[in-house]
């Protein structure tokens, strides 16, 4: 029989496949060559070639959308409510007709309850696996690429309509399972526009910059003070900015170090709640607060002519763009008058809201006589919401008299001819969702200041792990392999794996304990074997005596 040999060879093959796939899963950034882009050499303190030399490295994750109790059946569906109903009917007043009806419904009702239980626990297992799948992306990329900052671009949970208790549960899963060891950005940091030296506080690499999404707080027509307060309590403020100044030892102009003065290059990171920029809004006070914050950022910025300032805008809703450029087309929907008539849903900001950001926050203008020639500030926009992702370039027309002064949008891959110093424009990247259905995507944004050219540069790349089914398959295969190895380990000492050198089954050898009688017989056998051995040795010695020394009868007679 070759079955045992085949099973042993199959186990060896299973182990090899499992080790190979697990190695890929936990080192997938290395296999895909994932790294932050940069034109600078890696820092001397780094021993890995995958670590970028850019002083600002942002790991951008989009729309995890943690689901919860809204995707599960009711708690009572994990029991057998049909049996309870039948019990009450059986112990109550029961007629013959009702008894016949109940008899015909017993099995269908119980079978229905069993199916509900199976679906409920399957969904709970799916939610658990999804949490660890998302955690795997964050943990692996944070270890391999070593970002200086991390952001999640909205839709942290799957619904703005959940209860406060469910919101807290999902928040706990977010911090204790998906982004374990990640930290909420404290209010002391986000409460004012702080100025820090870039790279001085290494604690930023463990803080998670959370952006408010429509599934977190709702669109303008749904956004209430209560929803905003609970979001900010669990995940951080919805509107805030921080300014990072480039260390003076990294800024060199004409071969000499610049002094660390107020004109040192700055990188402004602006976190904006774009969900209530458009109208009608449910709470006009919250909308006013958002616009006041945006105007404050614009006012506090350095003059547009100062090219030493770079701006990174982190927000959820993408800027306006025409249909056909990205997967999501322009779309607006509104509540009925009965429910206040507010903004119910949107795919992009309105054109006017987007124009306000481009011309206000980035200081761009179609007027060549505007400050800085209308070219505005260097920067980039990172958004979420569109799960498929998109990479575009917003720009004004090179010929404003012919094409008008409207903002145009073109795919980034087709915008090479427009990206120059004479046409106002800014790149917008809608980060593809990190959910399993979208490949477990992550964005890697690098920013650095070129002192020779006197401007900021921003480069972006992506890294994907694959769908959640790959994660599930590899871990299930690992479990099967582990069970196989343990089975082999516990079974093989009893002879079930005994084969000869050719792989043939030599039978089952089962050891048994010896009784006292067996031991005595064994000892006698051993003594008998010993005596026989001695006689055999004596005969061999006698046979080895030379013939001329043997005493035959004639010799004895003499």
N, C-alpha and C positions, 0 to 999 in steps of 0.2 A: 504493500500500500504506500502510495506517495502522498496521501492527503496531508499527513502531518508535516512532511517536508514542504509541500506547497504552502501550507499555512504559515510556516516559519519564514519562508522567503517573502510571502505577501506582507508579513509584519515588518520585515526589514524594509521593503519598498514603501510601505505606509509611513514608517518613521522618516525615511529620506524625503518623501514628498511633504510631509508635515513640517519638518525642519526648514525645508526650502521656502515654503509658502509663508510660514511664520516669520522667517528672516526678512522676506520681502515686506510683509505687513508692518513690521516694527522698524524697518529701515527704508520705507518707501521713498522718503525725500532723497536719500542717497541714490537709489536706483533711477529716479526721475531727474536727478541733477538739480534739485530745488535749492535755490539760494537767493538772497537779496541781491538785486543788480547793483553794480557800482563800477565806476571808472577809476576807483582809487584802490591801492593795495590794502590788504587786510592788516589790521593792527598787529604790532609786534607781539602782543600778549596772546594772540590767538595761535593755536596749533592746528587748526583745521582750515582747509582751503575753502570750505563752504561758507565761512563767516565773512560777510561783506565788510569793506572798509568804511562804508557810509556811516556817519555819526548818528543819523536818525533812520531807524529800521522799524517799520510799522507792519505788524502782522494783522491783516484785515480779514475778518470773518463776517459772512452775511447770513442773516435770517435763519437761525437755528430752529426757531418755532417749536419750543418744547410743548408737547401735548400733555394732557392730564385727564382728569375725571370726565371732561366733556366728551372724550372719545371712548369712554368706557360705558358699559351698561350700569344700571342702578345697583347699589350694594345688595339689595334683596335678590338680584338675579344670580348671585353666587350661591344661593341656597335652593331649596325646592319649594317655591310658593304653591305649586300645583298640589303637592301632598297636603299642605296646610288647608287648602280650600276643600279638598276631598275629605279630610279628617273632620272639619267642621260640619260638612254636609252629612257625613256618615254618623256622627254622634248626635245630630239633631233629628228633627222630625223627617222621616224618610218614607216616602210612598214607594210602591212597587214600580211605578212609572219612572220616578226619579232615580231609583236604584239602577234600572236598566240603562238610563242615560249616563249615569256616573260610571257604570261598568265599561261602557264604550269609550269613555274619555280618559280613563286612567293611564293607559300606556301612551297615547299621544301627548298628554300633558307632561308626563314624566320625561318622555323623550325630548320634548321641547325645552324643558328646564335643563337637561343635561347638555344640550347643544348651546344654550345660553352660557352655562358655566364654562364650557370649553372655549367659547369665543372670548369671554371675559378674561380668563387667565392667559389665553394666547396674546391678547392685546396688552395685558400687563407685562408679559415677557417681552413683547415688542418694544414697549416704552422703555423698559430697563435696558435692552440691547441698544436702542437708539441713543440713550444717554451716554453709554460707554463708547459707542461709535464716535459721537461728537467729541467726547473727552479724549479719545485716541488721537484725533486730528490735532486738537489744541496741544496736548501734551507732547506728541512726537515732533511737531513743527517748532514748538517753543524750545525743545531740547536741541534739535538739529540746527535750526537757522539762527538761534540766539537773537531774537528781536529786542530792540530797546523799548518798544511800546506795543500794546495790543488793543484792538478795538473790535467791537461787535456792532454792526451797522443796522441795528433795529430788528424788530420782530423777535425779541428774545423768547417770548412765549407765543402760544398759538391762538389766543383769543383775548380781546379786551373785555369780553362780557363775563369772565369768570368771577366767582365770588372772592372776597378778600382772603378767605381761608385757603382757597385753591391757589390764589396768586402767591401767597406766602409759601405754599408747598412747592410750587414750581420754582420760586426764587431760591428755596433751599436746595432743590435739585441742581439748579444752575450753579450755585457756588460750591456745593459740597460734593458734586458728582461730575458735572460736565467741565466746569472751570475750577476744579479743585486746586487749591493753593493760589488761585487768583484772588485779587483783592478789589473791592469797591473803591473807587477814587473818593477820598474823604472830602467832606464839605469844606474843610479848612483850605483845601487846594482849589476847589471849584467855586468857592464863594466870592472870589475876586480874581481879577486878571493878574495872576502872579507871574513874576519873571524869574527864570531859573537858568543856570548854566547848563547847556546841553551835555548830558552824560554825567553830570555831577551826582545826581541822585539815581543810584542803580535800582532803587525800589520801583521805578516805573516799569521795569520788565515783568513784574508780577501784578501790576494793576491792570484792570480791564476797563477801558473807556467804552461805556455803554451808550448807545444812541437810542432815543425813543422811536419806536415804530408804531404803525397803525394797530398792530395786534397787541401792543403794550398799553397804549393810552387812547386809541381811537383816532378817527379823522376829525377834522375841525367841527363837524356837526355832532360828534359823540364825545369829544374831549371835555372832561369835567375836572373840577378841582380835586375831587376825591381820587380819580384815576391817576392824575398827575402826581399827587402827594404820595400815593402808595408806590408808584414807579420810582420816584426819587428816593424814597426811604430804602427800598431794596436794592436798586441798581445805580443810583447816583443822579445828579442834577441833569435836567434836560437841556439847559442852555448854559454854556460856560466856555471859557477859553484859557489857554495857558501859552506863555511866550517863552521860547527857549533861545538863549543867546549862545552863539558859537564861541567856544573858549578862545582866548586871545592867542594861545600857542598854536592853534590850528589855522589862524588867518594870517596869510603872508601876502604882502603886496610889494612888488619891486624888490624882493629879496629881504625885506625887513618886516619884523613882527609889528602888527598894529597894537596899540594900547587898547585895553578893555574899557572903552568908554561907552557912552550911550549910543554911539553910532556903530557899535559892533553888529555884525549880521544877526538878524533875528528870524526865527521860524515860529509863526503863529499857528497854533492848532485850535480851530474853532469848532465846537460841538453845537449843532443847531437843531432845534425841534422845528422841522419844516412842515409839520402836519397841520398847523393852524395859520399858515401864511395866507391861505385862500379863504374866501368867504362863501356863504354865510357860516359863521362860527357859533357854536353853542354858548361859549363863554367869551365875550368880547374882552374881558379884563385879561384873561390868559393870552389872548391874541395880541393885545397891546403890550404886554410884558415881553413877548417874543420880539416884536418890532423894536421896542425900546432897547433890548439887548443887542440886536443887530446894528442899530444906529450907534450904540455905545462903542461897539467893536470898530466900526468905521471911523468914528471920531478919534478914538485912541490910537489908531494906526499912524504910522509915519507917513509923510507926504508921498504921494504916488510916484514922484520923481526918484525917490530913494529905492534903488534896485537891490539893496542889501536885505530887503524883507521878502520872505517867502510865506505863503499862506496855504494851509491845508484845511479844507472844509469837510467835516464829517457830518453827514445828515442822512436821513432815510429816503425821502422822496427824491427821485431823479428830476433833473431840470427838464423843461419842456423840449420836446423834439417831434418832428413830423412822423407820420405813420410810415412804416417800412424800414426805419433805421435800426430800431431795436425790436425785440419780440413784443413788448407791451406798446400799444398804440395810445395816443391821447384819449383819455376817458374820464368823464365826470358824471356822478350820479348824486341826487339830492333826496333827502327825506321829504315825505309828504308834509303838508301844512299841519296835519294832525300831530306830527312828531317834531314840529318846529321848523321844518323846511331847510335845515342845515345841510352842510356838505356831508354826504354819506360815504362816498368812495371816489378815489382818483388814482390814476396810474402815474401821472407826472404832476409837478407843479404847473400852475398856469404860466402862460408866456410872460405875463407882467411880473409875477413873483420871481421867476427865473431871471428876468432882465434886471430886476432890482438887485439880485445877488451879484450878477456879472458886472454891472456898472457901479454898484455901491461897494460891496465888499472887496472886489478885485479892481475897482477904479478904472474900468475900461470905458471908452467912449468913441463914438464915430466922428467926433469933432477933433480934427488934427491940432486945433489950437488949445485943446484941453490940457490940464497939467500932465506932464509926461508924454505929451503927444497923443494922448488917448490910449496908449498901449497898456496902461494899468500895471498891476503888480503880478509878479510871477507866482504861480501856485497850481493847485490841483484840487479837484472835487472827487470825493469818494462817497458813493451812495449805495443803497440796498434796494429792497422792494421788488424789483424785477428779478425773479429767481434765476432766469436764464443768463443774466449778466449782459453787459454791453460796454463798449469802449468807444467814446466819441470825442469830437473836437468842436467846441462852440466858438464861432468866429463871426466877425463882421466882414462884409464883402470888400474885396480889394478895390472895387469901383463903386463907392457909395452913391455917386450921382446916377449911375446906371441901374444898380440893383437895389437902391434904397438903403436905409439905415437899420434894416431889420437884422436880427441875429439869425445866423444859419447854423446848421449842424451837419457834420459829415463824420462817417466812420473814421476812427483813428488810423486804420490801415490805409485809407485813401486820402489822408490829410497832410501828407509829407510836404506838398508844395505850398501849403498854407501856414505851416509852422515856421515862422521866421520873425524877425524883429520889427517888421513894418506893418503887420496886420494884427490887431487886437484879437486875442483868443485864449481859451483855457481848455485843458483836457478834463473830461469827466469820465470816471470809471465806475460803472455799476458792478459791484462785486457779486459774482455768481454765488448762489446760496451754498452753504456748507452741508445742507441736508443730503442724505444718501441718494435720493432720486436725481440729484444734480452732480453726483460724483465726489462729494466730500471736498469741495473746492476751498482754497484759501488764497488770499492775495498777499503779495510781498511788495511793499512800497519802500523805496530808498530815497532819501533826500540828502543832498550835500551842497555846500556853498563853494563855488569856484572863485577863488580870490583873484585869479589872473583875469577872468572875464567879468568879475564883479556881479555875479548873479547866482541864483539858486537853480539846481537841476533836480528833476523828479523822474524816477524810472520805476516801472512796475512789471512784475511777473506773477505767474500763478503756479500752484502746486495742487495736484489732485491725488487722492488715495484710491478712488474707485467707489462703486456703489456699496450700500450697506450689506448687500447680499454677499459680497466678497468677504467682508468682515465676519459675517455670520458663518459662512462656509468654512473659513480657515479655523475659526474657534471650535466649531462642531467637529471638524476633522481632527483637531488637536485632542479633543475629548475622547473621540473614538480611538485614537492612537494610544492615549494614556490608559484607557480601559484594556486595550489589547496587550500592552506591555505588562500591566499588572496581572492580567490573566496568565500570561506566559510565565511570569515570575513565580506565581503561586502554584501553577500546575506542573511545570517542568520537573521539580524535584521528585515527583511521584512516578516518573517514567513515562508520562504521556507524550513526551517529545523525544523518546529514544529512537534514533536512527543510526544506521551505519554510515560509513564514509561515502557510499553511493546514494544516500538518501532513502534507503529501504527501511521499512518499519521492522524492527527486530523484536517487537512485542512489548508487552507492558510488564514492567518489573515492579512489584508492589512489596515493599519491606513490611515485615510483621514482627512483633515483639516475641521473644523466646520465653517459653515457660521453663520451670525448674527441671521437669523431666526432659524437655528438649535439650537443655544445657548439659545434663548428665550424659545423655546419649551422644551429644556432640563431643564431650570430653573423651568418652570411650572411643569414639571414632577417631579422634585426634591421636589418642594413645596407640590405637591399632595401626593407624597410618604411620606413626613414628616407629613402632616395632618393625613393621614391614619394611620401612625404609632402611632400618639398621641391618636387617637380614640381607636386603638387596645389596647394601654396601659391602657386607662381609663376603658375599658370593662374588662380587666384582673383584675384591681384593684377592680372593683365592684363585680366581680365574686369571689374575694378572701374574701369578707366580710362574717362573720359567719352567719349561717342561723337564729340563735336566735335574731340577731340584725336587720334582714330585716323587713320592715314595711309592713305587709300584710293587706288586707281590714278589717279583724276583729280587729286587733290591732288599726287601725286608728279609727274605730268606738268607741272603748273604750276611 
